[in-house]
Amino acid sequence: MSKPTQFRVKLNEFRLQWRVLSFYERFEQIIAHILSVVISVIIVVSLWQLIRAVVALSLSGALNPLDHAIFQAVFGMVMTLLIAMEFKHSITRVMLRRDHIVQVKTVILVAMLAIARKFIILDPATDPARIAALAAALIALGSVYWLMRQRDDPVDAAIAERAVWDRETRD
């Protein structure tokens, strides 16, 4: 199938899906598309800033990953990019109608990434109570994420198995 024909098929599918959406579902789709564009811009700008920082550090001879301040700065930027990309992935799933709302598992995963980022950029002189609080939050979020995966994995496996069975019986 050629590119223009493929595009027409996708456009026709979109039009058909758009007609059956309720007012709120259309609103949700529009917001998801706007958020997707905004987050894409943030990702591109963040990536550009990361590249500029690494190149500037390299050219000045200051790129030393063993230097704690440089490590914090560079990996803090990398983690920020990962968090933004995970948000973008979540919004893309909404746009593709795989999920109707942003999934709680994704929000928990992003929160875990944010706490991991916080650990990376922590000042070495941070008080132990703050580190313990962050660790407790990370353990709690990790536990909730694990429990949700335990709940969803059998369901996802059954759905995948059913899809394979449907494909085999169609052929």
Secondary structure as UniProt FT lines:
FT   HELIX           3..20
FT   HELIX           23..60
FT   TURN            65..66
FT   HELIX           68..95
FT   TURN            96..97
FT   HELIX           104..121
FT   TURN            124..125
FT   HELIX           128..170
//
